Amino acid sequence: MARTGREVMVAWLREEMRMATVADLQRAAAFLEFARLTRQGCAHKRGGARKQQSSAWRRHIDTDVRW
């Protein structure tokens, strides 16, 4: 049975972890955490941009006058 790309990468990571020093593991964990936080920030910005674009038409129309 063929392995998925994720399974191949996890196996590669496990092999390297066996031969890594503690400092290597610490740097790798810090990098992975940074990458995850960066992705979360990008998704948050994209969501905000979508919301802003969907309501952009409101800036270009006159609001109703109510007496």
Protein Blocks (a to p, Z undefined) as FASTA:
>chain_A
ZZdfklmmmmmmmmmmmmpcfklmmmmmmmmmmmmmmmmmmmmmmmmmmmmmmmmmmmmp
ccdddZZ
